[in-house]
Amino acid sequence: YPSRFLVWNLFLAWIPLLCAIGFATVSARGWLVPLGLGWLAFLPNAPYLVTELLEGETLRSRLAAGALPVRVAVELAVHLAQGLAAAHAKGIAHRDLKPDNVFVTTDGGLKILDFGLASLMAEREEPAGPDDAPTRKDLTQPGVVLGTVGYMAPEQVRGARVDQRADIFSFGCVLYEMLTGKRAFARATTVDTLSAILRDEPTPVVTVR
């Protein structure tokens, strides 16, 4: 298990990201500090985040039934692109965009979740190497690939420096899956999937639909 010191450092590292993502609508009282997406609360030896309660389902759950109607997919893609643009305008790269991290609310809105891998693009990235594990949250460890296999941009696969362009690539993968019900680079093994991201083109949407 990670040490309490490591958890606390990660906790503090996420605060500027949360502050940049959104805006608080309720004034802080006592030891509650508004962070846009929620509030940072301080109790004796127990800091914690209070975040927004969402009603709806993840895009992953929505895709369980297969491809979405084109109009619905395009509408969600527009909302998703607007959300990413807002984050990028604040200098934030998500770095782990995938259907599991996109939440469709009951009123038709869309929220981008899990900025646990997000980074301020001005920060220096540590060099990394290949890794076939799913999303890694231990950001302080060098030598790992950050992201989720199947949605990573080529530069993430190579362990190179990552900026907002990686999110745009992942956005394309998510849009492809919404339109086809299939992953753009799905292969039999993790290694084959990573290789496909670097070398192959996805099957055209009109062919899959």
C-alpha positions as CSV (number, residue, x, y, z in Angstrom):
1,Y,0.0,0.0,0.0
2,P,1.3,3.6,-0.7
3,S,2.6,5.5,2.3
4,R,0.5,8.2,3.9
5,F,3.2,10.7,2.8
6,L,2.8,9.6,-0.8
7,V,-1.0,9.8,-0.7
8,W,-0.9,13.3,0.9
9,N,1.5,14.5,-1.8
10,L,-0.8,13.2,-4.6
11,F,-3.8,14.7,-2.8
12,L,-2.1,18.1,-2.7
13,A,-0.9,17.7,-6.4
14,W,-4.5,17.4,-7.5
15,I,-5.7,20.6,-5.9
16,P,-4.4,23.0,-8.5
17,L,-5.8,20.8,-11.3
18,L,-9.2,20.8,-9.7
19,C,-9.1,24.5,-9.1
20,A,-8.3,25.0,-12.8
21,I,-11.0,22.7,-14.1
22,G,-14.2,24.3,-12.8
23,F,-15.6,27.1,-10.6
24,A,-17.2,26.9,-7.2
25,T,-20.8,28.0,-7.0
26,V,-21.1,27.8,-3.2
27,S,-19.0,29.9,-0.9
28,A,-16.7,28.1,1.5
29,R,-17.6,27.9,5.1
30,G,-15.4,27.0,8.0
31,W,-12.7,24.7,6.7
32,L,-14.3,23.9,3.3
33,V,-12.3,25.3,0.4
34,P,-14.1,25.5,-3.0
35,L,-12.3,23.7,-5.8
36,G,-14.7,24.0,-8.7
37,L,-15.5,20.2,-8.9
38,G,-16.2,20.1,-5.2
39,W,-14.7,21.1,-1.9
40,L,-11.5,20.3,0.0
41,A,-12.5,19.7,3.6
42,F,-10.1,19.6,6.6
43,L,-10.7,17.6,9.7
44,P,-8.1,16.6,12.3
45,N,-5.7,14.3,10.4
46,A,-8.3,13.6,7.7
47,P,-8.4,15.8,4.7
48,Y,-10.9,14.7,2.0
49,L,-12.6,15.9,-1.1
50,V,-16.4,16.5,-1.5
51,T,-17.3,16.1,-5.1
52,E,-20.4,16.5,-7.2
53,L,-23.1,13.8,-7.2
54,L,-23.9,12.8,-10.7
55,E,-27.0,10.9,-11.9
56,G,-26.7,8.9,-15.1
57,E,-24.3,6.4,-16.5
58,T,-20.8,6.1,-17.9
59,L,-20.3,6.1,-21.7
60,R,-18.9,2.6,-21.2
61,S,-22.3,1.4,-19.8
62,R,-24.1,3.2,-22.6
63,L,-22.0,1.4,-25.2
64,A,-22.7,-2.1,-23.7
65,A,-25.7,-2.3,-26.0
66,G,-23.5,-1.5,-29.1
67,A,-23.0,1.5,-31.3
68,L,-24.9,4.7,-30.7
69,P,-27.1,6.4,-33.3
70,V,-25.0,8.8,-35.3
71,R,-26.9,11.9,-34.1
72,V,-26.5,10.9,-30.4
73,A,-22.8,10.1,-31.0
74,V,-22.1,13.4,-32.6
75,E,-24.0,15.3,-29.9
76,L,-22.0,13.6,-27.2
77,A,-18.8,14.1,-29.1
78,V,-19.5,17.9,-29.3
79,H,-20.0,18.0,-25.5
80,L,-16.8,16.0,-25.0
81,A,-14.8,18.2,-27.3
82,Q,-16.0,21.3,-25.5
83,G,-15.0,19.8,-22.1
84,L,-11.6,18.9,-23.4
85,A,-11.1,22.4,-24.9
86,A,-12.0,23.9,-21.6
87,A,-9.4,21.8,-19.8
88,H,-6.8,22.4,-22.4
89,A,-7.4,26.2,-22.2
90,K,-6.5,25.9,-18.5
91,G,-3.3,24.1,-19.5
92,I,-4.5,20.7,-18.4
93,A,-4.0,17.4,-20.3
94,H,-6.3,14.5,-19.1
95,R,-4.0,11.7,-20.5
96,D,-6.6,8.9,-19.8
97,L,-9.7,9.7,-21.8
98,K,-11.8,6.6,-22.5
99,P,-15.6,5.7,-22.3
100,D,-15.1,4.7,-18.6
101,N,-14.1,8.3,-17.8
102,V,-17.0,9.9,-19.7
103,F,-20.3,10.3,-17.8
104,V,-23.6,10.9,-19.5
105,T,-26.0,12.6,-17.1
106,T,-29.8,12.0,-17.1
107,D,-30.5,15.4,-18.6
108,G,-28.2,14.7,-21.6
109,G,-25.2,16.5,-20.3
110,L,-21.7,15.1,-20.3
111,K,-18.9,15.1,-17.7
112,I,-15.3,14.1,-18.0
113,L,-14.3,12.0,-15.0
114,D,-11.1,10.9,-13.3
115,F,-8.4,13.5,-13.7
116,G,-6.1,11.3,-11.7
117,L,-3.6,11.1,-14.5
118,A,-4.1,14.7,-15.6
119,S,-1.1,17.0,-15.7
120,L,-0.4,20.7,-16.1
121,M,1.2,20.8,-19.5
122,A,3.9,23.2,-18.3
123,E,5.2,20.5,-16.0
124,R,8.1,18.3,-17.1
125,E,7.2,14.7,-17.9
126,E,9.5,12.0,-16.7
127,P,10.7,9.6,-19.4
128,A,8.7,6.3,-19.4
129,G,8.9,2.9,-20.9
130,P,6.3,0.3,-22.2
131,D,3.9,-1.2,-19.7
132,D,0.9,-3.4,-20.4
133,A,-1.1,-2.6,-17.3
134,P,-4.3,-0.5,-17.2
135,T,-4.3,3.0,-15.9
136,R,-1.6,3.7,-13.4
137,K,-2.2,6.2,-10.5
138,D,1.2,6.1,-8.9
139,L,2.4,9.2,-10.8
140,T,5.5,9.6,-8.8
141,Q,7.1,6.4,-10.2
142,P,9.2,7.0,-13.3
143,G,9.5,4.4,-16.1
144,V,5.8,3.6,-16.6
145,V,3.4,4.4,-19.4
146,L,0.5,6.5,-18.3
147,G,-2.9,5.8,-19.9
148,T,-5.1,2.9,-20.8
149,V,-4.2,0.4,-23.5
150,G,-6.3,0.9,-26.6
151,Y,-6.9,4.6,-26.0
152,M,-3.3,5.8,-25.7
153,A,-1.8,8.1,-28.3
154,P,1.4,6.9,-30.0
155,E,3.6,9.2,-27.9
156,Q,2.1,7.6,-24.8
157,V,2.9,4.2,-26.1
158,R,6.5,5.3,-26.7
159,G,6.8,6.9,-23.3
160,A,7.4,10.3,-24.8
161,R,6.3,13.7,-23.6
162,V,2.5,14.1,-23.6
163,D,0.4,17.2,-24.1
164,Q,-3.2,18.0,-25.2
165,R,-2.7,16.3,-28.5
166,A,-2.8,12.9,-26.8
167,D,-6.3,13.8,-25.6
168,I,-7.3,14.6,-29.1
169,F,-6.1,11.2,-30.3
170,S,-8.0,9.5,-27.4
171,F,-11.1,11.6,-28.3
172,G,-10.9,10.1,-31.8
173,C,-10.8,6.6,-30.3
174,V,-13.8,7.3,-28.2
175,L,-15.8,8.8,-31.1
176,Y,-14.9,5.8,-33.2
177,E,-16.3,3.4,-30.5
178,M,-19.5,5.5,-30.2
179,L,-20.1,5.2,-33.9
180,T,-19.1,1.5,-34.4
181,G,-19.5,-0.2,-31.0
182,K,-15.9,-1.5,-31.5
183,R,-12.5,-0.3,-30.3
184,A,-10.4,1.3,-32.9
185,F,-7.2,-0.6,-32.2
186,A,-8.5,-3.8,-30.4
187,R,-6.2,-6.7,-30.9
188,A,-5.7,-10.2,-29.3
189,T,-3.0,-9.1,-26.9
190,T,-1.8,-6.0,-25.3
191,V,1.4,-6.0,-27.3
192,D,-0.5,-6.3,-30.5
193,T,-2.8,-3.4,-29.5
194,L,0.2,-1.2,-28.7
195,S,1.8,-2.1,-32.0
196,A,-1.5,-1.3,-33.9
197,I,-1.6,2.1,-32.3
198,L,1.9,2.8,-33.7
199,R,1.5,1.3,-37.1
200,D,-2.1,0.6,-38.2
201,E,-5.1,2.6,-39.4
202,P,-8.5,1.8,-37.9
203,T,-11.0,0.0,-40.1
204,P,-13.2,2.7,-41.8
205,V,-16.4,3.5,-39.8
206,V,-18.6,3.0,-42.9
207,T,-17.1,-0.6,-43.2
208,V,-17.8,-1.4,-39.5
209,R,-21.3,0.0,-39.4
